[in-house]
Amino acid sequence: MADDDVCKVSVATFSRLADRYADKYFELDSYDGYLAQFAAGVAHGGRVLDVACGPGNVCAYLAKARADLHCVGVDLAEGMIEQARRRVPTAQFLLRDCRRLGELGPTFDAAAFAFGLSYLTDADAARFFTSLDAVLAPTARLYLATMTGEASSTGFETTSSGDRVHVTYRSTADVVAMVEQAGYRVERADVVESPANAPKRTQDLVVIAERR
């Protein structure tokens, strides 16, 4: 199946299940410590891009912890954008493809990509980093969180509702190498257990980096 078709299947599922996803994960605070470190390096009044924003978790955290920052969230799932706009009215949310970010306009001082990488094939991940490069300031910061696992586990998975998503599993070393090859200096890369309410127990990787 072509990458675009794989992506469309996952996006449709996330859009259909957006309310359920938001109810389950919006209040999650497991990653707040990492977000605090990420945000601490963003200048006062800076612009932050929340890629594959889902129901707006990152923008919601920044609205509380760094109200001076201007947060723009983008997602390709309409249901997620609707949830984010309702839950975080102080931020701006746009329906956009993370593989085609160049049209967003003024550059951003930082970007967050919380678990979107897990749903991109390697080819689409490369497109994402290329498109991100076009909208970030030269010394922009990056927060990235993703599931890790054996590459052999990559493929379609079925949710409890019977919907499908395509999940790409990568090793910690492969994700770090991907970030570095995209032009970032990694400040921190921590492996943590997935949230207790996750449908599948995995090890997650949180990366904080800066453009070189």
C-alpha angles and dihedrals in degrees: 000000000000118000092246091054092048090051093048092055093052094043091052091051094049090048093051093046098039096114092049092046092049093049089052102042111018095091093045110129100176093112100041093105091057092045089052091055091046093049094045089071095053115097121244111279093014127155118244125194115209105200119203084005098182111190091347105269097152094044089048091054092047091048088060101035102032109020089167091070123091108225123198118187124198130189136159094219110088093203091057092050090052091051093047094049091052096044100041107032093167093065131069119242126192134184102240140146112243089217090061108043099138094099094064094095125212117049123263127230094214142006134207124203107183111187096324091114090066089066097049126088116229091261092051091045089057090050090050095054091046092051092045090053089062095059104038129093115245094259098033121151125235131207114190129175124179143157116257131206147120115322089226089069092062115120144076118331126193121229125219087262092056094253122131134232128180112231124193114203121204134175121252090249092051093051093048090048090050091053093047093047088053088062106267133129108223113227097176137007115179129176113217136174116263116256116283091244095052113122091230126034110236139151112254127208122215117195127187114189145155131221115257 
